[in-house]
Amino acid sequence: MTVVSNDPSLWSTINFFRGISYVYVACLTMMVYDWSA
């Protein structure tokens, strides 16, 4: 789900969730790599 908005008050919230998703993907990738090693 992509949210496109020109409302600056939502930018910090969108960036927060984007940051969380990046961390989640990074952790998931490391876990899978450790299991395969």
PDB file of N, CA, C, O and CB in Angstrom:
ATOM      1  N   MET A   1       0.845  -1.186   0.000  1.00  0.00           N
ATOM      2  CA  MET A   1       0.000   0.000   0.000  1.00  0.00           C
ATOM      3  C   MET A   1       0.882   1.237   0.000  1.00  0.00           C
ATOM      4  O   MET A   1       1.692   1.439   0.905  1.00  0.00           O
ATOM      5  CB  MET A   1      -0.957   0.005   1.219  1.00  0.00           C
ATOM      6  N   THR A   2       0.717   2.046  -1.008  1.00  0.00           N
ATOM      7  CA  THR A   2       1.521   3.261  -1.138  1.00  0.00           C
ATOM      8  C   THR A   2       0.653   4.477  -0.866  1.00  0.00           C
ATOM      9  O   THR A   2      -0.430   4.626  -1.432  1.00  0.00           O
ATOM     10  CB  THR A   2       2.161   3.355  -2.543  1.00  0.00           C
ATOM     11  N   VAL A   3       1.147   5.344   0.008  1.00  0.00           N
ATOM     12  CA  VAL A   3       0.403   6.557   0.340  1.00  0.00           C
ATOM     13  C   VAL A   3       1.128   7.744  -0.269  1.00  0.00           C
ATOM     14  O   VAL A   3       2.293   7.991   0.041  1.00  0.00           O
ATOM     15  CB  VAL A   3       0.249   6.729   1.886  1.00  0.00           C
ATOM     16  N   VAL A   4       0.448   8.472  -1.129  1.00  0.00           N
ATOM     17  CA  VAL A   4       1.031   9.665  -1.739  1.00  0.00           C
ATOM     18  C   VAL A   4       0.295  10.868  -1.185  1.00  0.00           C
ATOM     19  O   VAL A   4      -0.914  11.009  -1.366  1.00  0.00           O
ATOM     20  CB  VAL A   4       0.948   9.619  -3.305  1.00  0.00           C
ATOM     21  N   SER A   5       1.030  11.729  -0.514  1.00  0.00           N
ATOM     22  CA  SER A   5       0.392  12.869   0.130  1.00  0.00           C
ATOM     23  C   SER A   5       1.300  14.083   0.067  1.00  0.00           C
ATOM     24  O   SER A   5       2.524  13.970   0.144  1.00  0.00           O
ATOM     25  CB  SER A   5       0.036  12.543   1.585  1.00  0.00           C
ATOM     26  N   ASN A   6       0.681  15.244  -0.074  1.00  0.00           N
ATOM     27  CA  ASN A   6       1.426  16.498  -0.062  1.00  0.00           C
ATOM     28  C   ASN A   6       1.317  17.180   1.298  1.00  0.00           C
ATOM     29  O   ASN A   6       1.690  18.343   1.449  1.00  0.00           O
ATOM     30  CB  ASN A   6       0.919  17.434  -1.166  1.00  0.00           C
ATOM     31  N   ASP A   7       0.802  16.444   2.292  1.00  0.00           N
ATOM     32  CA  ASP A   7       0.617  17.007   3.630  1.00  0.00           C
ATOM     33  C   ASP A   7       1.885  16.784   4.455  1.00  0.00           C
ATOM     34  O   ASP A   7       2.184  15.646   4.819  1.00  0.00           O
ATOM     35  CB  ASP A   7      -0.617  16.371   4.335  1.00  0.00           C
ATOM     36  N   PRO A   8       2.630  17.839   4.756  1.00  0.00           N
ATOM     37  CA  PRO A   8       3.906  17.691   5.487  1.00  0.00           C
ATOM     38  C   PRO A   8       3.750  17.026   6.842  1.00  0.00           C
ATOM     39  O   PRO A   8       4.709  16.434   7.337  1.00  0.00           O
ATOM     40  CB  PRO A   8       4.549  19.040   5.676  1.00  0.00           C
ATOM     41  N   SER A   9       2.582  17.100   7.460  1.00  0.00           N
ATOM     42  CA  SER A   9       2.396  16.519   8.787  1.00  0.00           C
ATOM     43  C   SER A   9       2.457  14.998   8.742  1.00  0.00           C
ATOM     44  O   SER A   9       2.687  14.357   9.768  1.00  0.00           O
ATOM     45  CB  SER A   9       1.065  16.969   9.379  1.00  0.00           C
ATOM     46  N   LEU A  10       2.254  14.415   7.564  1.00  0.00           N
ATOM     47  CA  LEU A  10       2.293  12.959   7.436  1.00  0.00           C
ATOM     48  C   LEU A  10       3.680  12.448   7.072  1.00  0.00           C
ATOM     49  O   LEU A  10       3.946  11.253   7.202  1.00  0.00           O
ATOM     50  CB  LEU A  10       1.294  12.504   6.396  1.00  0.00           C
ATOM     51  N   TRP A  11       4.565  13.325   6.619  1.00  0.00           N
ATOM     52  CA  TRP A  11       5.884  12.886   6.161  1.00  0.00           C
ATOM     53  C   TRP A  11       6.669  12.173   7.249  1.00  0.00           C
ATOM     54  O   TRP A  11       7.285  11.141   6.984  1.00  0.00           O
ATOM     55  CB  TRP A  11       6.678  14.068   5.659  1.00  0.00           C
ATOM     56  N   SER A  12       6.662  12.701   8.467  1.00  0.00           N
ATOM     57  CA  SER A  12       7.425  12.074   9.544  1.00  0.00           C
ATOM     58  C   SER A  12       6.876  10.686   9.847  1.00  0.00           C
ATOM     59  O   SER A  12       7.640   9.765  10.136  1.00  0.00           O
ATOM     60  CB  SER A  12       7.395  12.947  10.810  1.00  0.00           C
ATOM     61  N   THR A  13       5.549  10.531   9.781  1.00  0.00           N
ATOM     62  CA  THR A  13       4.947   9.220  10.029  1.00  0.00           C
ATOM     63  C   THR A  13       5.322   8.243   8.931  1.00  0.00           C
ATOM     64  O   THR A  13       5.659   7.094   9.215  1.00  0.00           O
ATOM     65  CB  THR A  13       3.422   9.335  10.134  1.00  0.00           C
ATOM     66  N   ILE A  14       5.268   8.681   7.680  1.00  0.00           N
ATOM     67  CA  ILE A  14       5.624   7.825   6.549  1.00  0.00           C
ATOM     68  C   ILE A  14       7.096   7.424   6.638  1.00  0.00           C
ATOM     69  O   ILE A  14       7.432   6.259   6.425  1.00  0.00           O
ATOM     70  CB  ILE A  14       5.339   8.544   5.207  1.00  0.00           C
ATOM     71  N   ASN A  15       7.970   8.371   6.947  1.00  0.00           N
ATOM     72  CA  ASN A  15       9.398   8.068   7.067  1.00  0.00           C
ATOM     73  C   ASN A  15       9.652   7.105   8.219  1.00  0.00           C
ATOM     74  O   ASN A  15      10.529   6.246   8.125  1.00  0.00           O
ATOM     75  CB  ASN A  15      10.207   9.357   7.268  1.00  0.00           C
ATOM     76  N   PHE A  16       8.887   7.241   9.317  1.00  0.00           N
ATOM     77  CA  PHE A  16       9.033   6.345  10.459  1.00  0.00           C
ATOM     78  C   PHE A  16       8.720   4.909  10.051  1.00  0.00           C
ATOM     79  O   PHE A  16       9.492   3.997  10.347  1.00  0.00           O
ATOM     80  CB  PHE A  16       8.117   6.786  11.615  1.00  0.00           C
ATOM     81  N   PHE A  17       7.589   4.704   9.371  1.00  0.00           N
ATOM     82  CA  PHE A  17       7.213   3.355   8.967  1.00  0.00           C
ATOM     83  C   PHE A  17       8.158   2.806   7.911  1.00  0.00           C
ATOM     84  O   PHE A  17       8.431   1.606   7.892  1.00  0.00           O
ATOM     85  CB  PHE A  17       5.788   3.340   8.444  1.00  0.00           C
ATOM     86  N   ARG A  18       8.666   3.670   7.025  1.00  0.00           N
ATOM     87  CA  ARG A  18       9.648   3.215   6.036  1.00  0.00           C
ATOM     88  C   ARG A  18      10.920   2.755   6.736  1.00  0.00           C
ATOM     89  O   ARG A  18      11.499   1.737   6.356  1.00  0.00           O
ATOM     90  CB  ARG A  18       9.969   4.340   5.021  1.00  0.00           C
ATOM     91  N   GLY A  19      11.360   3.487   7.748  1.00  0.00           N
ATOM     92  CA  GLY A  19      12.556   3.108   8.493  1.00  0.00           C
ATOM     93  C   GLY A  19      12.370   1.774   9.199  1.00  0.00           C
ATOM     94  O   GLY A  19      13.267   0.931   9.194  1.00  0.00           O
ATOM     95  N   ILE A  20      11.200   1.584   9.808  1.00  0.00           N
ATOM     96  CA  ILE A  20      10.915   0.327  10.498  1.00  0.00           C
ATOM     97  C   ILE A  20      10.928  -0.832   9.505  1.00  0.00           C
ATOM     98  O   ILE A  20      11.456  -1.902   9.807  1.00  0.00           O
ATOM     99  CB  ILE A  20       9.554   0.400  11.225  1.00  0.00           C
ATOM    100  N   SER A  21      10.353  -0.624   8.326  1.00  0.00           N
ATOM    101  CA  SER A  21      10.302  -1.699   7.336  1.00  0.00           C
ATOM    102  C   SER A  21      11.708  -2.049   6.850  1.00  0.00           C
ATOM    103  O   SER A  21      12.001  -3.221   6.615  1.00  0.00           O
ATOM    104  CB  SER A  21       9.412  -1.296   6.146  1.00  0.00           C
ATOM    105  N   TYR A  22      12.580  -1.052   6.697  1.00  0.00           N
ATOM    106  CA  TYR A  22      13.958  -1.326   6.282  1.00  0.00           C
ATOM    107  C   TYR A  22      14.688  -2.152   7.337  1.00  0.00           C
ATOM    108  O   TYR A  22      15.404  -3.096   7.001  1.00  0.00           O
ATOM    109  CB  TYR A  22      14.714  -0.011   6.022  1.00  0.00           C
ATOM    110  N   VAL A  23      14.509  -1.800   8.612  1.00  0.00           N
ATOM    111  CA  VAL A  23      15.151  -2.548   9.694  1.00  0.00           C
ATOM    112  C   VAL A  23      14.620  -3.976   9.734  1.00  0.00           C
ATOM    113  O   VAL A  23      15.381  -4.923   9.935  1.00  0.00           O
ATOM    114  CB  VAL A  23      14.920  -1.850  11.054  1.00  0.00           C
ATOM    115  N   TYR A  24      13.301  -4.130   9.541  1.00  0.00           N
ATOM    116  CA  TYR A  24      12.687  -5.460   9.562  1.00  0.00           C
ATOM    117  C   TYR A  24      13.255  -6.333   8.455  1.00  0.00           C
ATOM    118  O   TYR A  24      13.593  -7.493   8.688  1.00  0.00           O
ATOM    119  CB  TYR A  24      11.161  -5.354   9.421  1.00  0.00           C
ATOM    120  N   VAL A  25      13.360  -5.784   7.255  1.00  0.00           N
ATOM    121  CA  VAL A  25      13.906  -6.538   6.124  1.00  0.00           C
ATOM    122  C   VAL A  25      15.366  -6.902   6.380  1.00  0.00           C
ATOM    123  O   VAL A  25      15.788  -8.017   6.074  1.00  0.00           O
ATOM    124  CB  VAL A  25      13.780  -5.726   4.816  1.00  0.00           C
ATOM    125  N   ALA A  26      16.135  -5.977   6.936  1.00  0.00           N
ATOM    126  CA  ALA A  26      17.544  -6.250   7.212  1.00  0.00           C
ATOM    127  C   ALA A  26      17.686  -7.381   8.230  1.00  0.00           C
ATOM    128  O   ALA A  26      18.518  -8.271   8.054  1.00  0.00           O
ATOM    129  CB  ALA A  26      18.248  -4.980   7.725  1.00  0.00           C
ATOM    130  N   CYS A  27      16.884  -7.351   9.289  1.00  0.00           N
ATOM    131  CA  CYS A  27      16.942  -8.405  10.308  1.00  0.00           C
ATOM    132  C   CYS A  27      16.514  -9.745   9.719  1.00  0.00           C
ATOM    133  O   CYS A  27      17.128 -10.776   9.996  1.00  0.00           O
ATOM    134  CB  CYS A  27      16.048  -8.046  11.513  1.00  0.00           C
ATOM    135  N   LEU A  28      15.463  -9.727   8.909  1.00  0.00           N
ATOM    136  CA  LEU A  28      14.984 -10.963   8.299  1.00  0.00           C
ATOM    137  C   LEU A  28      16.043 -11.555   7.378  1.00  0.00           C
ATOM    138  O   LEU A  28      16.240 -12.770   7.350  1.00  0.00           O
ATOM    139  CB  LEU A  28      13.686 -10.711   7.522  1.00  0.00           C
ATOM    140  N   THR A  29      16.726 -10.692   6.622  1.00  0.00           N
ATOM    141  CA  THR A  29      17.774 -11.151   5.715  1.00  0.00           C
ATOM    142  C   THR A  29      18.925 -11.783   6.493  1.00  0.00           C
ATOM    143  O   THR A  29      19.448 -12.823   6.091  1.00  0.00           O
ATOM    144  CB  THR A  29      18.289  -9.986   4.856  1.00  0.00           C
ATOM    145  N   MET A  30      19.322 -11.162   7.603  1.00  0.00           N
ATOM    146  CA  MET A  30      20.415 -11.711   8.408  1.00  0.00           C
ATOM    147  C   MET A  30      20.021 -13.055   9.007  1.00  0.00           C
ATOM    148  O   MET A  30      20.845 -13.968   9.068  1.00  0.00           O
ATOM    149  CB  MET A  30      20.808 -10.729   9.523  1.00  0.00           C
ATOM    150  N   MET A  31      18.767 -13.188   9.451  1.00  0.00           N
ATOM    151  CA  MET A  31      18.308 -14.450  10.029  1.00  0.00           C
ATOM    152  C   MET A  31      18.348 -15.566   8.995  1.00  0.00           C
ATOM    153  O   MET A  31      18.823 -16.665   9.282  1.00  0.00           O
ATOM    154  CB  MET A  31      16.890 -14.301  10.590  1.00  0.00           C
ATOM    155  N   VAL A  32      17.853 -15.289   7.794  1.00  0.00           N
ATOM    156  CA  VAL A  32      17.854 -16.296   6.726  1.00  0.00           C
ATOM    157  C   VAL A  32      19.286 -16.659   6.352  1.00  0.00           C
ATOM    158  O   VAL A  32      19.585 -17.827   6.103  1.00  0.00           O
ATOM    159  CB  VAL A  32      17.087 -15.781   5.481  1.00  0.00           C
ATOM    160  N   TYR A  33      20.170 -15.672   6.312  1.00  0.00           N
ATOM    161  CA  TYR A  33      21.569 -15.930   5.970  1.00  0.00           C
ATOM    162  C   TYR A  33      22.224 -16.816   7.029  1.00  0.00           C
ATOM    163  O   TYR A  33      22.989 -17.723   6.700  1.00  0.00           O
ATOM    164  CB  TYR A  33      22.346 -14.604   5.827  1.00  0.00           C
ATOM    165  N   ASP A  34      21.920 -16.549   8.301  1.00  0.00           N
ATOM    166  CA  ASP A  34      22.487 -17.358   9.380  1.00  0.00           C
ATOM    167  C   ASP A  34      21.980 -18.795   9.305  1.00  0.00           C
ATOM    168  O   ASP A  34      22.738 -19.735   9.549  1.00  0.00           O
ATOM    169  CB  ASP A  34      22.143 -16.747  10.748  1.00  0.00           C
ATOM    170  N   TRP A  35      20.709 -18.970   8.970  1.00  0.00           N
ATOM    171  CA  TRP A  35      20.154 -20.317   8.885  1.00  0.00           C
ATOM    172  C   TRP A  35      20.773 -21.096   7.734  1.00  0.00           C
ATOM    173  O   TRP A  35      20.991 -22.302   7.846  1.00  0.00           O
ATOM    174  CB  TRP A  35      18.639 -20.258   8.722  1.00  0.00           C
ATOM    175  N   SER A  36      21.055 -20.421   6.637  1.00  0.00           N
ATOM    176  CA  SER A  36      21.589 -21.108   5.462  1.00  0.00           C
ATOM    177  C   SER A  36      23.080 -21.392   5.603  1.00  0.00           C
ATOM    178  O   SER A  36      23.609 -22.250   4.897  1.00  0.00           O
ATOM    179  CB  SER A  36      21.338 -20.280   4.210  1.00  0.00           C
ATOM    180  N   ALA A  37      23.762 -20.694   6.494  1.00  0.00           N
ATOM    181  CA  ALA A  37      25.206 -20.867   6.655  1.00  0.00           C
ATOM    182  C   ALA A  37      25.506 -22.179   7.389  1.00  0.00           C
ATOM    183  O   ALA A  37      26.670 -22.504   7.621  1.00  0.00           O
ATOM    184  CB  ALA A  37      25.815 -19.667   7.424  1.00  0.00           C
TER     185      ALA A  37
END
